[in-house]
Amino acid sequence: MPLFVGLMSGTSLDGVDAALVEIDDDPQRIPRLVDALCLPLGADLRAALLELTQASQVGFAALGAAESGFCDQQARAVKALLQRHDLKPGDISAIGSHGQTIEHAPDAIPPFTCQLDNPSRLAELTGCRVVGDFRRRDMAAGGQAAPLAPIFHQALFADDERTRLVLNLGGIANLTRLAPRNAPRPVLGFDTGPANLLIDAWHSRHRNGPVDENGSWAASGRVDGALLERLLDDPYFAAPPPKSTGRERFHLDWVASRLTGREAAADVQATLAELTAASVARAAAPFIDAGNTDLIVCGGGARNAYLMQRLATRLPGVSMLACEDFGWSADWLEAGAFAWLAWRRLRGLPGNLPEVTGARGPRVLGGVYAP
């Protein structure tokens, strides 16, 4: 069966995820994850990308250098994955490359989204056909250009009788609602707000290491109810979908503007974790069919035991399922989605869901770059 590679580097800026996916042209057979790896960005490249996401002005030289460095890392990830399976570039039907989001502003006038990516360079370095630039076609049609994974969630997880909610806890949390097939309703999907982005950033500022492993530091603190209410008062959380967001809205300066200065650092960490759980629960509430709803959690936040506990507490009566129950790993679902979107592009099939993004209709996403 045809093999595709999906590449994803999310808001967390921790590394390039590369997923090797087997995709049958028979739509009744779901894509199969063959293997995957994460190649860390490296301290210098991560710092350069992070600076770009926070800059009010950007120089062309800095932008070009970061894009080339990022593309080189993507190519290394692809080559490492192919070497593990003794595959040649010609064995890969296409690479689906998301790129690294630097700025996403669907509500700007005019709207724009910027992903650092160079599919031509990636094709040259790997010898593989590349599909890239997935988001701007949807935005050109009036959409938010995000999230794009819900159409993949539909292919993997939709059930005949049960409502399925798919929650991706990356830097940003996004939620997909899959109604039962025997009671068809449109797929819905949108960003609910920050997830690992703020949790990791606060931990990095106050502790050694970029990640709060298992949420142990958050668990040592106390949720500050007043701070939580100030955080939740941001208009984004009450805005109706379609909606999407990122670092340009949610960052440590945003948190600092809501602090009194008297909070203990561990309490802030606990409250940031609670912000994710509370905003997800608030967003999910209208879609929960009591006793008939499953929640499938993916992304790095699925490994945060404390955050998962807080989600379970705020979503009583919802069955928590693991991606592994469906033959996928929580870590590789997003990269897998872009392998599958590349497959759809080569078949001339739409890659967006207008009811999710708000686009004027289905659109074939991405450009194709020959090796």
Helices and strands as residue ranges (DSSP letters): E 3-9, E 15-22, E 32-40, H 43-54, H 60-84, G 89-91, E 92-105, E 112-116, H 119-126, E 130-132, H 135-140, H 150-157, E 163-169, E 172-178, E 188-194, H 196-206, G 213-215, H 216-220, H 225-232, H 235-238, H 252-256, H 265-284, G 285-287, E 293-298, G 300-303, H 305-314, E 319-322, G 323-326, H 333-346, H 354-357, E 367-369
